[in-house]
Amino acid sequence: MDFDGLTGKKERLAGLLPLPGALERNLEDWFRVELTYTSNALEGNTLTRRETALVLEKGLAVGGRSLNEHLEATNHAQALDWVRAWITRGPSPATERDILDIHGTILRGIDDTHAGRYRSIPVRISGSTVVFPNPRKAPDLMTQFVRWLEAEDSLHPVELAAEAHYRLVTSILLWTATVALPDFS
């Protein structure tokens, strides 16, 4: 895949840095809301963009929405904040503990039993033929994933991010999502 266009845009953006402080904060706030909204919407959260912004920026509860939907928004934003802080500390490889900590933050108060832990039961996605690995394999698969992530240096950053995401959700699937069902076969 050709990433020249994206690389060119990144270089042009780098030429504009540093951004004025107010603009940088505005962009960070927008990104935090947008990423939280889109990620949660993909998982079935019904908060709108505007409602997500109210929850994150004003700490307001939205009538007619569940506590879990509010927690999904605030937890996702906290996990994003954790990742941003981790990045600013300087380059260091992601560890299993880092990934499990992010997972724990995302599920805090929603599913404390499974937060920050590998899944212990087989799962399936309702209506799908996708078969996920046996849960006993998850720790070893995570170790392999982290080693691959640390060693990979030949991919463009966009391709690396896409490949890492794909490997994480298709090979390991740490947690049981709301669409996952136990495997009774």
C-alpha positions in Angstrom: 0.0 0.0 0.0 1.2 3.5 -0.8 1.4 5.8 2.2 3.2 8.7 0.5 0.2 11.0 0.7 -0.2 10.4 4.5 3.5 10.8 5.0 3.5 14.1 3.1 0.6 15.4 5.2 2.4 14.4 8.4 5.5 16.2 7.3 3.5 19.4 6.4 1.8 19.2 9.9 5.2 18.8 11.5 6.3 22.0 9.8 3.5 23.9 11.6 4.6 22.7 15.0 4.6 23.9 17.7 0.9 24.9 17.5 -0.3 27.7 19.7 -1.3 26.3 23.1 -5.0 27.1 22.8 -5.2 25.4 19.4 -3.4 22.3 20.6 -5.7 22.0 23.6 -8.7 22.5 21.3 -7.5 19.7 19.0 -6.7 17.4 21.9 -10.2 17.9 23.4 -11.9 17.4 20.0 -9.9 14.2 19.4 -10.7 12.9 22.9 -14.4 13.3 22.3 -14.4 12.1 18.7 -12.3 9.0 19.3 -14.4 8.1 22.4 -17.6 8.6 20.6 -16.7 6.6 17.5 -15.1 3.8 19.4 -18.1 3.4 21.8 -20.6 3.8 19.0 -19.0 0.9 17.2 -19.7 -1.2 20.3 -23.3 -0.2 20.5 -23.2 2.8 22.9 -26.1 5.1 22.1 -24.6 8.4 23.4 -24.4 10.9 20.6 -21.3 13.0 19.9 -22.8 15.9 21.7 -23.8 13.8 24.7 -20.4 12.2 24.8 -18.9 15.7 24.9 -21.2 16.7 27.7 -20.2 13.6 29.7 -16.5 14.1 29.2 -16.2 17.9 29.2 -18.9 18.9 31.7 -19.2 15.7 33.8 -23.0 15.8 33.1 -25.3 12.7 33.1 -27.5 12.4 30.1 -31.1 11.4 30.9 -32.3 8.2 29.4 -28.9 6.7 29.0 -27.6 3.9 31.2 -24.8 4.2 33.8 -22.8 1.7 31.7 -22.9 4.0 28.7 -21.6 6.9 30.8 -18.9 4.7 32.2 -18.0 3.5 28.7 -17.4 7.1 27.7 -15.5 8.2 30.8 -13.4 5.0 31.0 -12.5 5.2 27.3 -11.4 8.8 27.7 -9.3 7.9 30.8 -7.7 5.1 28.9 -6.9 7.5 26.1 -5.4 9.9 28.7 -3.3 7.1 30.0 -2.0 6.3 26.5 -1.2 10.0 25.9 0.7 10.2 29.2 2.6 7.0 28.4 3.6 8.3 25.0 4.9 11.6 26.4 7.2 9.8 28.8 9.3 8.8 25.8 9.7 5.7 23.6 9.1 2.4 25.3 7.7 -0.8 24.1 4.1 -1.7 25.1 4.0 -4.5 27.6 1.3 -7.1 28.4 0.8 -5.2 31.7 0.2 -2.0 29.7 -2.4 -3.6 27.5 -4.1 -5.2 30.5 -4.1 -1.9 32.4 -5.8 -0.2 29.4 -8.3 -3.0 29.3 -8.9 -2.7 33.1 -9.5 1.1 32.8 -12.0 0.6 30.0 -14.0 -2.0 31.9 -13.7 -0.4 35.4 -17.2 -0.3 37.0 -18.8 -2.0 34.0 -17.3 -5.5 34.4 -14.9 -5.5 37.3 -14.6 -9.3 37.3 -13.0 -9.3 33.8 -11.4 -5.9 33.8 -7.6 -6.1 33.2 -7.7 -9.9 32.9 -7.6 -12.4 30.1 -10.9 -14.0 29.2 -11.5 -17.4 30.8 -14.4 -18.7 28.6 -14.6 -19.4 24.9 -16.4 -16.6 23.0 -18.2 -16.2 19.7 -19.6 -13.2 17.9 -23.3 -13.7 17.4 -24.1 -14.4 13.7 -20.5 -14.8 12.7 -18.4 -17.8 11.7 -15.3 -16.3 13.2 -13.6 -18.7 15.7 -11.4 -17.2 18.4 -8.6 -19.0 20.1 -9.1 -21.1 23.1 -8.9 -18.8 26.2 -6.0 -20.8 27.6 -3.9 -19.6 24.7 -4.5 -15.9 25.3 -1.5 -15.3 27.6 0.9 -17.0 25.1 -0.7 -15.2 22.2 -0.3 -11.9 24.0 3.3 -12.6 24.7 3.8 -13.3 21.0 1.9 -10.1 20.1 4.0 -7.9 22.3 7.2 -9.5 21.0 6.0 -8.9 17.4 5.0 -5.3 18.2 8.4 -4.6 19.8 10.4 -6.2 16.9 8.4 -4.8 14.0 10.3 -1.9 12.3 9.6 -2.4 8.6 6.0 -1.2 8.4 4.8 2.4 7.9 3.2 3.6 11.2 -0.3 3.5 9.7 0.2 0.0 8.5 1.7 -1.0 11.8 -1.3 0.4 13.7 -3.8 -1.3 11.5 -1.9 -4.6 11.7 -1.5 -4.4 15.4 -5.2 -3.7 15.9 -6.1 -6.6 13.6 -3.8 -9.0 15.4 -5.0 -7.9 18.8 -8.7 -8.3 18.2 -8.6 -11.3 16.0 -5.9 -13.4 17.7 -6.3 -12.6 21.3 -9.6 -11.1 22.1 -8.9 -10.4 25.7 -12.4 -9.7 26.9 -15.9 -10.8 26.2 -17.7 -8.1 24.3 -21.4 -7.4 24.6 -21.9 -9.3 21.3 -20.0 -12.3 22.4 -21.6 -15.5 23.5 -20.2 -18.5 25.4 -19.2 -21.4 23.2 -21.3 -24.4 24.3 -20.1 -26.7 21.6 
